[in-house]
C-alpha cells in the first residue's frame, strides 16, 4: 500500500518532510515505510519519521 505523505501535513506547522526528501521519494531514491498512523522515509542512511496527528501522544513515536 502506498502511503500519501501529504496526509501528514498539519496546518500551521512546518512540513513533516524536507523538500529534498520529497524529491528523492518521487525519483525512487528513498524508501517509504508505514501506514495511516505514521510513516518513515529512509534515504542515504537517513531517516525522517512522522506520526499522524491523531496518533500523537500514544507512544507510537517512542516505539518506532
Predicted model as a PDB file, atoms N, CA, C, CB and O in Angstrom, pLDDT in the B-factor column:
MODEL        1                                                                  
ATOM      1  N   UNK A   1       0.843  -1.185   0.000  1.00 52.00           N  
ATOM      2  CA  UNK A   1       0.000   0.000   0.000  1.00 52.00           C  
ATOM      3  C   UNK A   1       0.886   1.245   0.000  1.00 52.00           C  
ATOM      4  CB  UNK A   1      -0.958   0.000   1.223  1.00 52.00           C  
ATOM      5  O   UNK A   1       1.785   1.369   0.831  1.00 52.00           O  
ATOM      6  N   UNK A   2       0.638   2.145  -0.910  1.00 66.00           N  
ATOM      7  CA  UNK A   2       1.376   3.393  -0.957  1.00 66.00           C  
ATOM      8  C   UNK A   2       0.830   4.349   0.105  1.00 66.00           C  
ATOM      9  CB  UNK A   2       1.291   4.028  -2.367  1.00 66.00           C  
ATOM     10  O   UNK A   2      -0.381   4.451   0.305  1.00 66.00           O  
ATOM     11  N   UNK A   3       1.728   5.030   0.766  1.00 76.00           N  
ATOM     12  CA  UNK A   3       1.339   5.976   1.807  1.00 76.00           C  
ATOM     13  C   UNK A   3       1.436   7.380   1.234  1.00 76.00           C  
ATOM     14  CB  UNK A   3       2.233   5.826   3.080  1.00 76.00           C  
ATOM     15  O   UNK A   3       2.481   7.762   0.708  1.00 76.00           O  
ATOM     16  N   UNK A   4       0.368   8.146   1.327  1.00 78.00           N  
ATOM     17  CA  UNK A   4       0.362   9.531   0.844  1.00 78.00           C  
ATOM     18  C   UNK A   4       1.040  10.415   1.883  1.00 78.00           C  
ATOM     19  CB  UNK A   4      -1.096  10.028   0.557  1.00 78.00           C  
ATOM     20  O   UNK A   4       0.498  10.630   2.968  1.00 78.00           O  
ATOM     21  N   UNK A   5       2.203  10.919   1.561  1.00 82.00           N  
ATOM     22  CA  UNK A   5       2.974  11.715   2.512  1.00 82.00           C  
ATOM     23  C   UNK A   5       2.292  13.026   2.857  1.00 82.00           C  
ATOM     24  CB  UNK A   5       4.346  11.991   1.962  1.00 82.00           C  
ATOM     25  O   UNK A   5       2.462  13.530   3.967  1.00 82.00           O  
ATOM     26  N   UNK A   6       1.523  13.592   1.930  1.00 81.00           N  
ATOM     27  CA  UNK A   6       0.889  14.880   2.195  1.00 81.00           C  
ATOM     28  C   UNK A   6      -0.191  14.784   3.275  1.00 81.00           C  
ATOM     29  CB  UNK A   6       0.288  15.432   0.915  1.00 81.00           C  
ATOM     30  O   UNK A   6      -0.585  15.811   3.829  1.00 81.00           O  
ATOM     31  N   UNK A   7      -0.671  13.600   3.584  1.00 81.00           N  
ATOM     32  CA  UNK A   7      -1.699  13.457   4.622  1.00 81.00           C  
ATOM     33  C   UNK A   7      -1.137  13.745   6.006  1.00 81.00           C  
ATOM     34  CB  UNK A   7      -2.296  12.052   4.589  1.00 81.00           C  
ATOM     35  O   UNK A   7      -1.907  13.920   6.951  1.00 81.00           O  
ATOM     36  N   UNK A   8       0.187  13.799   6.152  1.00 85.00           N  
ATOM     37  CA  UNK A   8       0.803  14.052   7.447  1.00 85.00           C  
ATOM     38  C   UNK A   8       1.110  15.527   7.686  1.00 85.00           C  
ATOM     39  CB  UNK A   8       2.064  13.252   7.568  1.00 85.00           C  
ATOM     40  O   UNK A   8       1.623  15.890   8.745  1.00 85.00           O  
ATOM     41  N   UNK A   9       0.801  16.376   6.713  1.00 85.00           N  
ATOM     42  CA  UNK A   9       0.990  17.819   6.891  1.00 85.00           C  
ATOM     43  C   UNK A   9      -0.075  18.348   7.851  1.00 85.00           C  
ATOM     44  CB  UNK A   9       0.921  18.570   5.518  1.00 85.00           C  
ATOM     45  O   UNK A   9      -1.239  17.953   7.782  1.00 85.00           O  
ATOM     46  N   UNK A  10       0.338  19.246   8.744  1.00 84.00           N  
ATOM     47  CA  UNK A  10      -0.572  19.833   9.729  1.00 84.00           C  
ATOM     48  C   UNK A  10      -0.570  21.342   9.513  1.00 84.00           C  
ATOM     49  CB  UNK A  10      -0.148  19.464  11.208  1.00 84.00           C  
ATOM     50  O   UNK A  10       0.492  21.964   9.549  1.00 84.00           O  
ATOM     51  N   UNK A  11      -1.736  21.943   9.288  1.00 87.00           N  
ATOM     52  CA  UNK A  11      -1.791  23.393   9.086  1.00 87.00           C  
ATOM     53  C   UNK A  11      -1.138  24.132  10.256  1.00 87.00           C  
ATOM     54  CB  UNK A  11      -3.250  23.856   8.914  1.00 87.00           C  
ATOM     55  O   UNK A  11      -1.384  23.817  11.420  1.00 87.00           O  
ATOM     56  N   UNK A  12      -0.308  25.114   9.928  1.00 90.00           N  
ATOM     57  CA  UNK A  12       0.349  25.907  10.947  1.00 90.00           C  
ATOM     58  C   UNK A  12       1.657  25.330  11.453  1.00 90.00           C  
ATOM     59  CB  UNK A  12      -0.560  26.086  12.078  1.00 90.00           C  
ATOM     60  O   UNK A  12       2.344  25.971  12.249  1.00 90.00           O  
ATOM     61  N   UNK A  13       2.020  24.127  11.006  1.00 88.00           N  
ATOM     62  CA  UNK A  13       3.286  23.505  11.386  1.00 88.00           C  
ATOM     63  C   UNK A  13       4.176  23.410  10.161  1.00 88.00           C  
ATOM     64  CB  UNK A  13       3.059  22.103  12.012  1.00 88.00           C  
ATOM     65  O   UNK A  13       3.679  23.406   9.035  1.00 88.00           O  
ATOM     66  N   UNK A  14       5.501  23.333  10.365  1.00 88.00           N  
ATOM     67  CA  UNK A  14       6.391  23.138   9.217  1.00 88.00           C  
ATOM     68  C   UNK A  14       6.076  21.807   8.528  1.00 88.00           C  
ATOM     69  CB  UNK A  14       7.880  23.179   9.665  1.00 88.00           C  
ATOM     70  O   UNK A  14       5.551  20.891   9.160  1.00 88.00           O  
ATOM     71  N   UNK A  15       6.391  21.700   7.248  1.00 87.00           N  
ATOM     72  CA  UNK A  15       6.154  20.429   6.550  1.00 87.00           C  
ATOM     73  C   UNK A  15       6.907  19.298   7.251  1.00 87.00           C  
ATOM     74  CB  UNK A  15       6.592  20.528   5.062  1.00 87.00           C  
ATOM     75  O   UNK A  15       8.014  19.506   7.746  1.00 87.00           O  
ATOM     76  N   UNK A  16       6.312  18.099   7.295  1.00 89.00           N  
ATOM     77  CA  UNK A  16       6.954  17.000   8.010  1.00 89.00           C  
ATOM     78  C   UNK A  16       8.179  16.431   7.309  1.00 89.00           C  
ATOM     79  CB  UNK A  16       5.971  15.911   8.223  1.00 89.00           C  
ATOM     80  O   UNK A  16       9.014  15.791   7.949  1.00 89.00           O  
ATOM     81  N   UNK A  17       8.299  16.655   6.004  1.00 89.00           N  
ATOM     82  CA  UNK A  17       9.443  16.139   5.262  1.00 89.00           C  
ATOM     83  C   UNK A  17      10.118  17.265   4.499  1.00 89.00           C  
ATOM     84  CB  UNK A  17       9.011  15.019   4.300  1.00 89.00           C  
ATOM     85  O   UNK A  17       9.462  18.193   4.026  1.00 89.00           O  
ATOM     86  N   UNK A  18      11.437  17.172   4.385  1.00 88.00           N  
ATOM     87  CA  UNK A  18      12.183  18.195   3.657  1.00 88.00           C  
ATOM     88  C   UNK A  18      11.882  18.102   2.162  1.00 88.00           C  
ATOM     89  CB  UNK A  18      13.702  18.048   3.913  1.00 88.00           C  
ATOM     90  O   UNK A  18      11.450  17.062   1.664  1.00 88.00           O  
ATOM     91  N   UNK A  19      12.116  19.200   1.463  1.00 90.00           N  
ATOM     92  CA  UNK A  19      11.912  19.218   0.013  1.00 90.00           C  
ATOM     93  C   UNK A  19      12.777  18.156  -0.660  1.00 90.00           C  
ATOM     94  CB  UNK A  19      12.233  20.614  -0.563  1.00 90.00           C  
ATOM     95  O   UNK A  19      12.319  17.467  -1.572  1.00 90.00           O  
ATOM     96  N   UNK A  20      14.029  18.021  -0.213  1.00 90.00           N  
ATOM     97  CA  UNK A  20      14.921  17.039  -0.830  1.00 90.00           C  
ATOM     98  C   UNK A  20      14.406  15.620  -0.624  1.00 90.00           C  
ATOM     99  CB  UNK A  20      16.335  17.169  -0.260  1.00 90.00           C  
ATOM    100  O   UNK A  20      14.521  14.782  -1.518  1.00 90.00           O  
ATOM    101  N   UNK A  21      13.848  15.350   0.529  1.00 90.00           N  
ATOM    102  CA  UNK A  21      13.282  14.024   0.776  1.00 90.00           C  
ATOM    103  C   UNK A  21      12.150  13.736  -0.194  1.00 90.00           C  
ATOM    104  CB  UNK A  21      12.783  13.910   2.220  1.00 90.00           C  
ATOM    105  O   UNK A  21      12.081  12.640  -0.750  1.00 90.00           O  
ATOM    106  N   UNK A  22      11.264  14.695  -0.406  1.00 89.00           N  
ATOM    107  CA  UNK A  22      10.152  14.503  -1.343  1.00 89.00           C  
ATOM    108  C   UNK A  22      10.645  14.302  -2.768  1.00 89.00           C  
ATOM    109  CB  UNK A  22       9.203  15.696  -1.291  1.00 89.00           C  
ATOM    110  O   UNK A  22      10.085  13.495  -3.510  1.00 89.00           O  
ATOM    111  N   UNK A  23      11.678  15.020  -3.153  1.00 93.00           N  
ATOM    112  CA  UNK A  23      12.279  14.839  -4.481  1.00 93.00           C  
ATOM    113  C   UNK A  23      12.830  13.429  -4.612  1.00 93.00           C  
ATOM    114  CB  UNK A  23      13.399  15.878  -4.728  1.00 93.00           C  
ATOM    115  O   UNK A  23      12.624  12.766  -5.628  1.00 93.00           O  
ATOM    116  N   UNK A  24      13.539  12.969  -3.568  1.00 94.00           N  
ATOM    117  CA  UNK A  24      14.123  11.629  -3.601  1.00 94.00           C  
ATOM    118  C   UNK A  24      13.054  10.537  -3.633  1.00 94.00           C  
ATOM    119  CB  UNK A  24      15.028  11.426  -2.397  1.00 94.00           C  
ATOM    120  O   UNK A  24      13.240   9.508  -4.284  1.00 94.00           O  
ATOM    121  N   UNK A  25      11.944  10.752  -2.939  1.00 92.00           N  
ATOM    122  CA  UNK A  25      10.843   9.780  -2.983  1.00 92.00           C  
ATOM    123  C   UNK A  25      10.305   9.691  -4.407  1.00 92.00           C  
ATOM    124  CB  UNK A  25       9.703  10.177  -1.990  1.00 92.00           C  
ATOM    125  O   UNK A  25      10.136   8.596  -4.942  1.00 92.00           O  
ATOM    126  N   UNK A  26      10.037  10.838  -5.017  1.00 92.00           N  
ATOM    127  CA  UNK A  26       9.494  10.851  -6.387  1.00 92.00           C  
ATOM    128  C   UNK A  26      10.448  10.217  -7.388  1.00 92.00           C  
ATOM    129  CB  UNK A  26       9.183  12.280  -6.817  1.00 92.00           C  
ATOM    130  O   UNK A  26      10.017   9.593  -8.358  1.00 92.00           O  
ATOM    131  N   UNK A  27      11.753  10.378  -7.150  1.00 95.00           N  
ATOM    132  CA  UNK A  27      12.763   9.847  -8.069  1.00 95.00           C  
ATOM    133  C   UNK A  27      13.119   8.391  -7.767  1.00 95.00           C  
ATOM    134  CB  UNK A  27      14.016  10.701  -8.009  1.00 95.00           C  
ATOM    135  O   UNK A  27      13.919   7.791  -8.485  1.00 95.00           O  
ATOM    136  N   UNK A  28      12.541   7.824  -6.724  1.00 94.00           N  
ATOM    137  CA  UNK A  28      12.829   6.436  -6.377  1.00 94.00           C  
ATOM    138  C   UNK A  28      14.116   6.235  -5.613  1.00 94.00           C  
ATOM    139  CB  UNK A  28      12.874   5.626  -7.601  1.00 94.00           C  
ATOM    140  O   UNK A  28      14.598   5.108  -5.502  1.00 94.00           O  
ATOM    141  N   UNK A  29      14.689   7.318  -5.077  1.00 95.00           N  
ATOM    142  CA  UNK A  29      15.939   7.229  -4.322  1.00 95.00           C  
ATOM    143  C   UNK A  29      15.710   7.106  -2.822  1.00 95.00           C  
ATOM    144  CB  UNK A  29      16.796   8.438  -4.604  1.00 95.00           C  
ATOM    145  O   UNK A  29      16.665   7.112  -2.046  1.00 95.00           O  
ATOM    146  N   UNK A  30      14.453   6.996  -2.411  1.00 94.00           N  
ATOM    147  CA  UNK A  30      14.109   6.867  -0.992  1.00 94.00           C  
ATOM    148  C   UNK A  30      13.015   5.814  -0.852  1.00 94.00           C  
ATOM    149  CB  UNK A  30      13.645   8.240  -0.391  1.00 94.00           C  
ATOM    150  O   UNK A  30      12.211   5.595  -1.757  1.00 94.00           O  
ATOM    151  N   UNK A  31      13.013   5.174   0.308  1.00 93.00           N  
ATOM    152  CA  UNK A  31      12.023   4.149   0.601  1.00 93.00           C  
ATOM    153  C   UNK A  31      11.035   4.692   1.625  1.00 93.00           C  
ATOM    154  CB  UNK A  31      12.700   2.852   1.118  1.00 93.00           C  
ATOM    155  O   UNK A  31      11.431   5.272   2.636  1.00 93.00           O  
ATOM    156  N   UNK A  32       9.751   4.501   1.358  1.00 92.00           N  
ATOM    157  CA  UNK A  32       8.689   4.947   2.259  1.00 92.00           C  
ATOM    158  C   UNK A  32       8.111   3.720   2.951  1.00 92.00           C  
ATOM    159  CB  UNK A  32       7.576   5.739   1.487  1.00 92.00           C  
ATOM    160  O   UNK A  32       7.693   2.764   2.298  1.00 92.00           O  
ATOM    161  N   UNK A  33       8.092   3.759   4.278  1.00 89.00           N  
ATOM    162  CA  UNK A  33       7.557   2.670   5.087  1.00 89.00           C  
ATOM    163  C   UNK A  33       6.518   3.230   6.035  1.00 89.00           C  
ATOM    164  CB  UNK A  33       8.680   1.942   5.869  1.00 89.00           C  
ATOM    165  O   UNK A  33       6.714   4.311   6.591  1.00 89.00           O  
ATOM    166  N   UNK A  34       5.427   2.529   6.231  1.00 88.00           N  
ATOM    167  CA  UNK A  34       4.457   2.981   7.208  1.00 88.00           C  
ATOM    168  C   UNK A  34       3.033   2.696   6.803  1.00 88.00           C  
ATOM    169  CB  UNK A  34       4.621   4.432   7.446  1.00 88.00           C  
ATOM    170  O   UNK A  34       2.755   1.939   5.872  1.00 88.00           O  
ATOM    171  N   UNK A  35       2.143   3.328   7.536  1.00 87.00           N  
ATOM    172  CA  UNK A  35       0.718   3.173   7.292  1.00 87.00           C  
ATOM    173  C   UNK A  35       0.028   4.480   7.657  1.00 87.00           C  
ATOM    174  CB  UNK A  35       0.128   1.977   8.102  1.00 87.00           C  
ATOM    175  O   UNK A  35       0.682   5.519   7.753  1.00 87.00           O  
ATOM    176  N   UNK A  36      -1.279   4.440   7.861  1.00 86.00           N  
ATOM    177  CA  UNK A  36      -2.021   5.669   8.148  1.00 86.00           C  
ATOM    178  C   UNK A  36      -1.674   6.291   9.499  1.00 86.00           C  
ATOM    179  CB  UNK A  36      -3.493   5.388   8.099  1.00 86.00           C  
ATOM    180  O   UNK A  36      -2.017   7.448   9.739  1.00 86.00           O  
ATOM    181  N   UNK A  37      -1.005   5.557  10.384  1.00 89.00           N  
ATOM    182  CA  UNK A  37      -0.657   6.082  11.711  1.00 89.00           C  
ATOM    183  C   UNK A  37       0.654   6.848  11.722  1.00 89.00           C  
ATOM    184  CB  UNK A  37      -0.579   4.956  12.704  1.00 89.00           C  
ATOM    185  O   UNK A  37       0.818   7.802  12.482  1.00 89.00           O  
ATOM    186  N   UNK A  38       1.579   6.429  10.884  1.00 90.00           N  
ATOM    187  CA  UNK A  38       2.883   7.071  10.848  1.00 90.00           C  
ATOM    188  C   UNK A  38       3.677   6.554   9.677  1.00 90.00           C  
ATOM    189  CB  UNK A  38       3.642   6.843  12.151  1.00 90.00           C  
ATOM    190  O   UNK A  38       3.367   5.505   9.112  1.00 90.00           O  
ATOM    191  N   UNK A  39       4.701   7.294   9.317  1.00 90.00           N  
ATOM    192  CA  UNK A  39       5.490   6.911   8.152  1.00 90.00           C  
ATOM    193  C   UNK A  39       6.942   7.327   8.358  1.00 90.00           C  
ATOM    194  CB  UNK A  39       4.918   7.548   6.864  1.00 90.00           C  
ATOM    195  O   UNK A  39       7.243   8.321   9.018  1.00 90.00           O  
ATOM    196  N   UNK A  40       7.822   6.534   7.772  1.00 90.00           N  
ATOM    197  CA  UNK A  40       9.243   6.844   7.775  1.00 90.00           C  
ATOM    198  C   UNK A  40       9.732   6.854   6.337  1.00 90.00           C  
ATOM    199  CB  UNK A  40      10.046   5.823   8.634  1.00 90.00           C  
ATOM    200  O   UNK A  40       9.302   6.043   5.517  1.00 90.00           O  
ATOM    201  N   UNK A  41      10.630   7.773   6.040  1.00 93.00           N  
ATOM    202  CA  UNK A  41      11.279   7.822   4.736  1.00 93.00           C  
ATOM    203  C   UNK A  41      12.759   7.589   4.988  1.00 93.00           C  
ATOM    204  CB  UNK A  41      11.018   9.195   3.989  1.00 93.00           C  
ATOM    205  O   UNK A  41      13.394   8.314   5.754  1.00 93.00           O  
ATOM    206  N   UNK A  42      13.301   6.566   4.332  1.00 93.00           N  
ATOM    207  CA  UNK A  42      14.701   6.178   4.507  1.00 93.00           C  
ATOM    208  C   UNK A  42      15.439   6.490   3.218  1.00 93.00           C  
ATOM    209  CB  UNK A  42      14.837   4.661   4.882  1.00 93.00           C  
ATOM    210  O   UNK A  42      15.019   6.099   2.129  1.00 93.00           O  
ATOM    211  N   UNK A  43      16.566   7.214   3.367  1.00 89.00           N  
ATOM    212  CA  UNK A  43      17.392   7.525   2.195  1.00 89.00           C  
ATOM    213  C   UNK A  43      18.807   7.817   2.641  1.00 89.00           C  
ATOM    214  CB  UNK A  43      16.817   8.725   1.403  1.00 89.00           C  
ATOM    215  O   UNK A  43      19.018   8.519   3.630  1.00 89.00           O  
ATOM    216  N   UNK A  44      19.764   7.291   1.932  1.00 87.00           N  
ATOM    217  CA  UNK A  44      21.185   7.568   2.172  1.00 87.00           C  
ATOM    218  C   UNK A  44      21.560   7.503   3.654  1.00 87.00           C  
ATOM    219  CB  UNK A  44      21.540   8.935   1.623  1.00 87.00           C  
ATOM    220  O   UNK A  44      22.280   8.373   4.144  1.00 87.00           O  
ATOM    221  N   UNK A  45      21.093   6.506   4.355  1.00 86.00           N  
ATOM    222  CA  UNK A  45      21.441   6.361   5.761  1.00 86.00           C  
ATOM    223  C   UNK A  45      20.735   7.336   6.684  1.00 86.00           C  
ATOM    224  CB  UNK A  45      22.897   6.516   5.923  1.00 86.00           C  
ATOM    225  O   UNK A  45      21.087   7.435   7.859  1.00 86.00           O  
ATOM    226  N   UNK A  46      19.757   8.051   6.181  1.00 89.00           N  
ATOM    227  CA  UNK A  46      18.983   8.996   6.987  1.00 89.00           C  
ATOM    228  C   UNK A  46      17.552   8.499   7.111  1.00 89.00           C  
ATOM    229  CB  UNK A  46      19.016  10.419   6.365  1.00 89.00           C  
ATOM    230  O   UNK A  46      17.047   7.769   6.258  1.00 89.00           O  
ATOM    231  N   UNK A  47      16.917   8.913   8.191  1.00 89.00           N  
ATOM    232  CA  UNK A  47      15.532   8.537   8.438  1.00 89.00           C  
ATOM    233  C   UNK A  47      14.758   9.772   8.835  1.00 89.00           C  
ATOM    234  CB  UNK A  47      15.428   7.448   9.530  1.00 89.00           C  
ATOM    235  O   UNK A  47      15.168  10.516   9.725  1.00 89.00           O  
ATOM    236  N   UNK A  48      13.637   9.989   8.172  1.00 91.00           N  
ATOM    237  CA  UNK A  48      12.700  11.036   8.577  1.00 91.00           C  
ATOM    238  C   UNK A  48      11.418  10.327   8.973  1.00 91.00           C  
ATOM    239  CB  UNK A  48      12.452  12.101   7.423  1.00 91.00           C  
ATOM    240  O   UNK A  48      10.897   9.505   8.219  1.00 91.00           O  
ATOM    241  N   UNK A  49      10.915  10.644  10.149  1.00 90.00           N  
ATOM    242  CA  UNK A  49       9.769   9.950  10.709  1.00 90.00           C  
ATOM    243  C   UNK A  49       8.712  10.953  11.117  1.00 90.00           C  
ATOM    244  CB  UNK A  49      10.181   9.086  11.904  1.00 90.00           C  
ATOM    245  O   UNK A  49       9.028  12.003  11.675  1.00 90.00           O  
ATOM    246  N   UNK A  50       7.456  10.634  10.839  1.00 91.00           N  
ATOM    247  CA  UNK A  50       6.352  11.475  11.286  1.00 91.00           C  
ATOM    248  C   UNK A  50       5.216  10.572  11.766  1.00 91.00           C  
ATOM    249  CB  UNK A  50       5.869  12.428  10.143  1.00 91.00           C  
ATOM    250  O   UNK A  50       4.916   9.536  11.173  1.00 91.00           O  
ATOM    251  N   UNK A  51       4.606  11.005  12.850  1.00 90.00           N  
ATOM    252  CA  UNK A  51       3.451  10.307  13.405  1.00 90.00           C  
ATOM    253  C   UNK A  51       2.231  11.167  13.101  1.00 90.00           C  
ATOM    254  CB  UNK A  51       3.610  10.045  14.960  1.00 90.00           C  
ATOM    255  O   UNK A  51       2.260  12.384  13.290  1.00 90.00           O  
ATOM    256  N   UNK A  52       1.163  10.538  12.633  1.00 87.00           N  
ATOM    257  CA  UNK A  52      -0.062  11.250  12.310  1.00 87.00           C  
ATOM    258  C   UNK A  52      -0.619  11.988  13.512  1.00 87.00           C  
ATOM    259  CB  UNK A  52      -1.095  10.293  11.772  1.00 87.00           C  
ATOM    260  O   UNK A  52      -0.472  11.547  14.651  1.00 87.00           O  
ATOM    261  N   UNK A  53      -1.253  13.104  13.249  1.00 83.00           N  
ATOM    262  CA  UNK A  53      -1.779  13.964  14.305  1.00 83.00           C  
ATOM    263  C   UNK A  53      -2.680  13.192  15.268  1.00 83.00           C  
ATOM    264  CB  UNK A  53      -2.548  15.129  13.696  1.00 83.00           C  
ATOM    265  O   UNK A  53      -2.566  13.354  16.483  1.00 83.00           O  
ATOM    266  N   UNK A  54      -3.562  12.367  14.745  1.00 84.00           N  
ATOM    267  CA  UNK A  54      -4.495  11.627  15.597  1.00 84.00           C  
ATOM    268  C   UNK A  54      -3.815  10.530  16.420  1.00 84.00           C  
ATOM    269  CB  UNK A  54      -5.582  11.014  14.747  1.00 84.00           C  
ATOM    270  O   UNK A  54      -4.409  10.012  17.366  1.00 84.00           O  
ATOM    271  N   UNK A  55      -2.587  10.175  16.074  1.00 87.00           N  
ATOM    272  CA  UNK A  55      -1.854   9.137  16.804  1.00 87.00           C  
ATOM    273  C   UNK A  55      -0.854   9.706  17.808  1.00 87.00           C  
ATOM    274  CB  UNK A  55      -1.128   8.242  15.827  1.00 87.00           C  
ATOM    275  O   UNK A  55      -0.273   8.957  18.594  1.00 87.00           O  
ATOM    276  N   UNK A  56      -0.654  10.989  17.788  1.00 88.00           N  
ATOM    277  CA  UNK A  56       0.339  11.596  18.682  1.00 88.00           C  
ATOM    278  C   UNK A  56      -0.068  11.435  20.139  1.00 88.00           C  
ATOM    279  CB  UNK A  56       0.523  13.083  18.352  1.00 88.00           C  
ATOM    280  O   UNK A  56      -1.251  11.471  20.478  1.00 88.00           O  
ATOM    281  N   UNK A  57       0.934  11.255  20.993  1.00 91.00           N  
ATOM    282  CA  UNK A  57       0.689  11.115  22.422  1.00 91.00           C  
ATOM    283  C   UNK A  57       0.319   9.715  22.864  1.00 91.00           C  
ATOM    284  CB  UNK A  57      -0.379  12.038  22.825  1.00 91.00           C  
ATOM    285  O   UNK A  57      -0.055   9.501  24.017  1.00 91.00           O  
ATOM    286  N   UNK A  58       0.422   8.762  21.950  1.00 91.00           N  
ATOM    287  CA  UNK A  58       0.062   7.382  22.263  1.00 91.00           C  
ATOM    288  C   UNK A  58       1.277   6.455  22.305  1.00 91.00           C  
ATOM    289  CB  UNK A  58      -0.933   6.869  21.246  1.00 91.00           C  
ATOM    290  O   UNK A  58       1.119   5.243  22.455  1.00 91.00           O  
ATOM    291  N   UNK A  59       2.479   7.003  22.175  1.00 86.00           N  
ATOM    292  CA  UNK A  59       3.688   6.195  22.289  1.00 86.00           C  
ATOM    293  C   UNK A  59       4.196   5.599  20.994  1.00 86.00           C  
ATOM    294  CB  UNK A  59       3.450   5.113  23.234  1.00 86.00           C  
ATOM    295  O   UNK A  59       5.186   4.868  21.017  1.00 86.00           O  
ATOM    296  N   UNK A  60       3.554   5.883  19.850  1.00 84.00           N  
ATOM    297  CA  UNK A  60       3.990   5.308  18.593  1.00 84.00           C  
ATOM    298  C   UNK A  60       5.392   5.803  18.208  1.00 84.00           C  
ATOM    299  CB  UNK A  60       2.989   5.642  17.493  1.00 84.00           C  
ATOM    300  O   UNK A  60       6.237   5.009  17.796  1.00 84.00           O  
ATOM    301  N   UNK A  61       5.632   7.088  18.338  1.00 82.00           N  
ATOM    302  CA  UNK A  61       6.954   7.632  18.014  1.00 82.00           C  
ATOM    303  C   UNK A  61       8.046   7.033  18.884  1.00 82.00           C  
ATOM    304  CB  UNK A  61       6.951   9.141  18.167  1.00 82.00           C  
ATOM    305  O   UNK A  61       9.132   6.724  18.394  1.00 82.00           O  
ATOM    306  N   UNK A  62       7.774   6.871  20.147  1.00 83.00           N  
ATOM    307  CA  UNK A  62       8.734   6.271  21.066  1.00 83.00           C  
ATOM    308  C   UNK A  62       9.000   4.807  20.672  1.00 83.00           C  
ATOM    309  CB  UNK A  62       8.214   6.358  22.528  1.00 83.00           C  
ATOM    310  O   UNK A  62      10.142   4.349  20.691  1.00 83.00           O  
ATOM    311  N   UNK A  63       7.950   4.099  20.323  1.00 81.00           N  
ATOM    312  CA  UNK A  63       8.102   2.697  19.939  1.00 81.00           C  
ATOM    313  C   UNK A  63       8.931   2.558  18.663  1.00 81.00           C  
ATOM    314  CB  UNK A  63       6.728   2.048  19.746  1.00 81.00           C  
ATOM    315  O   UNK A  63       9.727   1.629  18.531  1.00 81.00           O  
ATOM    316  N   UNK A  64       8.741   3.473  17.742  1.00 76.00           N  
ATOM    317  CA  UNK A  64       9.494   3.411  16.489  1.00 76.00           C  
ATOM    318  C   UNK A  64      10.940   3.804  16.706  1.00 76.00           C  
ATOM    319  CB  UNK A  64       8.861   4.313  15.435  1.00 76.00           C  
ATOM    320  O   UNK A  64      11.727   3.810  15.760  1.00 76.00           O  
TER     321      UNK A  64                                                      
ENDMDL                                                                          
END                                                                             
